[in-house]
Amino acid sequence: MNVLNAAGFVQMLANFGFPIVITFYLLFRFEKRIERIEHLLQESKECPGSTPTKEGKDE
């Protein structure tokens, strides 16, 4: 496949573009969750006697 012509470029984008877009989407989603977990762990270190709730606040 020749990448220099437009058809070859479009074919490569179609073959590799979609999986890459999905990968980045999932990475960004998981990044938000990981940051939230890190925040909850930091809170639990600061207050060892408390239990964080689902919203991240103490009961």
N, C-alpha and C positions, 0 to 999 in steps of 0.2 A: 504494500500500500504506500503510495506516494503522499507524503504529508504536505508537499509544496502546493498541490492543487486544492481548490476549495472543497471538492467532494471528499478528498481524503481527510481534510481537517474536520469537516462536519461529521464524518464517520467516526473519527477518533473521539470527538466530543460526545457523540451519542454513546459510544462504547464505554468511555471512562468518566464522562461528566456526571452522569446520574449517580453512580456509586460514590463518587467523591462528595457530591452534594449531600447525599444521605449520611455519609460518615461524619461530615462536619456538623450537620444538624444534630445528630445523636451526641456528638462530643460536647456541643454547647449545652444541650439539655442536661447531660450528666454533670457537666461542670457546675451548673447552678445547684444541683442536688449535693454535690460534694462540698461546695462552699457552705451550704446550709448545715451539713453534718459537722463540718469543722467549727462553725459558729456554735452549734449546740454543745460540742465537746469542750470548747473554751469556756462556755457558761457553766458546764458541769464541773470543770476544774475549779472555777472561782467559788462555787457554792456546793461543796461536796455533800451536804446533808439534804439538798433539794433534788426533786425529780422533775426533769423538764417534761412538759406536756406536748401534745401534737403541734400546737402553735409555737412551741419554743419558749413558753412562759412557765414559771413555776406554779405548781398547784397550791 
